[in-house]
């Protein structure tokens, strides 16, 4: 509710103590652009894709093994077929569980990384605001209009990438 009142005051031409406060400095940031442009996002995506490919290769090996077992089923007599068919069915069920679990783990890891990155972005925005004397920085998704002069997206992105590069460089 306070946010809506602040936004109405800031955007209205009616007298509002907040719009006429001296030293009120406003800005906005495009969080999606910062997220997508952040080098850690790209690096994390690459790591997750690599893990996904590795899991896919493992699953393909298991699938090919199941396929061979099904093909060998035709060569068996009726009693052996029944036993082998049950074994194949059990392995098929296990394969499905493994595939589902692998997909779930990758999604969970992706969500955790995204939340960590968004936390870093929030922290960088707050630090940038304090260091540059901003009173308020809004997310542009909730902004109906904003002049380009108030857009701090590129500055925040630059700050994040500089920190990430410096941190990555110190680990090497």
Residue pairs with C-beta under 8 A, 6 or more apart in sequence:
6 18
6 136
7 138
7 142
8 16
9 16
9 17
9 18
9 19
10 16
10 18
10 19
10 26
10 136
11 144
11 145
12 19
18 24
21 135
23 133
23 135
24 135
24 136
25 132
25 133
25 134
25 135
25 136
26 134
26 135
26 136
26 137
26 138
26 150
27 129
27 134
27 136
27 137
27 138
27 150
27 151
27 152
28 137
28 138
28 139
28 140
28 143
28 146
28 150
28 151
28 152
28 153
29 125
29 137
29 138
29 139
29 140
29 151
29 152
29 153
29 156
30 140
30 151
30 153
31 118
31 121
31 139
31 140
31 141
32 141
33 153
33 157
34 121
34 153
34 156
34 157
34 160
35 41
35 114
35 117
35 118
35 121
37 157
37 161
38 117
38 120
38 121
38 157
38 160
38 161
38 164
39 160
39 161
39 164
39 165
40 117
40 120
40 160
40 164
41 117
44 113
44 117
48 106
48 109
48 110
48 113
51 106
51 109
52 106
55 102
55 106
58 102
59 95
59 98
59 99
59 102
62 95
62 98
63 95
65 91
66 88
66 91
66 92
66 95
69 84
69 87
69 88
69 91
70 88
72 84
73 81
73 84
73 85
73 88
76 84
120 160
121 156
121 160
124 156
124 159
124 160
124 163
125 137
125 152
125 156
127 159
128 134
128 137
128 152
128 155
128 156
128 159
129 136
129 137
132 152
132 155
134 152
137 152
138 146
140 146
140 151
140 153
